[in-house]
Amino acid sequence: MSRGPKHRIATEASIEELGLLAQSAGAHVTGSMIQERPRLDPATFIGKGKVAEVARQADDDDADIVVFDDELSPVQQRNVEKEVGRKTVDRTQLILDIFARRARTREGRLQVELAQLDYMLPRLGGQGILLSRLGGGIGTRGPGETKLETDRRRIRQRIQSVRREIDRVRRSRHTRREARLRAEAPVVALVGYTNAGKSTLFNALTHATAQVSDQLFMTLDPLVRRARLAPGLDVLLVDTVGFIQKLPHSLVAAFRATLEEVNEADLLLHVVDASAEDLEEREAAVNTVLKEIGAAERPTLTVLNKSDRLAPGRPRALQEARTESVLISAATGDGLDRLKSGIAACLDLAPRVVRLRFRADDSRGISGIYGAGRVVTHEVDGDLVTIDVELPERLLARYTGHLA
């Protein structure tokens, strides 16, 4: 819904994105409508006259579903559906549907179910038509009025059960995270707007085969792989769910366990689609979510991706305006070496050759050096071992007592 000329461009971009979301959910878009009005209608969101116009266009296009770009209240959703005579969903429900389709791990499915249940609970009432849409193990028919409180109680109980399961997942993830910390490798998390090219970059840096697609929200379950920046310089790279404008708060809350990977990362790579016309708005949407999950202050390196899609002269303009960013094309590999150097600099991973001395029986300390850096020489003299090793700057303080 547009509320004046200055919002028109942003509204059109949001509607275009809504169409991509619908396609990602398996729908075919037959048409769209933008309305300008000073205030929302509490009964139908768009007003009775506009509802009638939507109904006529749906008839003309032979459409069987109407999708709103904003979140509807339960009353608005029921009223519009009754007047239009077609299934009516809002942006939140559409995103929930996509997430339900894409979640693969038990953790991901639990998080989606929690968001669905939170969305569903206030919408129980009337004919209970929404229950048949969201699934999540609740049943395929809506409750009658006499069953309403029973169903609400069952949903609340299921919400508590799912939250307990997610808490168990969080504790398990924390244990795995501690194991990664013991492995000495710093953690770098990819964040960014959905379809910015995070998975393509993840594959390019780790030589993995994460699924890549132009569809939105292809990555829901976080992936962790080792990436080598240079000989002896490794990081653990985490690919995370993409963000989006108007990302439902319930989804942010539900995926908080997954997004803890972002909170605990040593460095965030904010991947931006440099070819997007609404680049600044997408950056702002990501920063809003990072702030919401408490990760806004994490060290961040901005990566301007898809340089191969830029018009002549645009790359230089972007670099001049964003001197702290790195311009790359994850698809072609252009700029990846600069990015690796930038990551190393941000993490104090610049290598330095030092000479260390250990007692020969200090097998743990010696093996730790082999895991932390690139050993140049290893000499044994009686009960002393002297090692020349190329170590990242960030680890030097740990071995000051062994400097020869």
Summary of the structure (lengths in Angstrom):
residues: 404
radius of gyration: 25.8
end to end distance: 69.0
largest distance: 92.8
contacts: 1241
relative contact order: 0.08
helix: 49%
strand: 19%
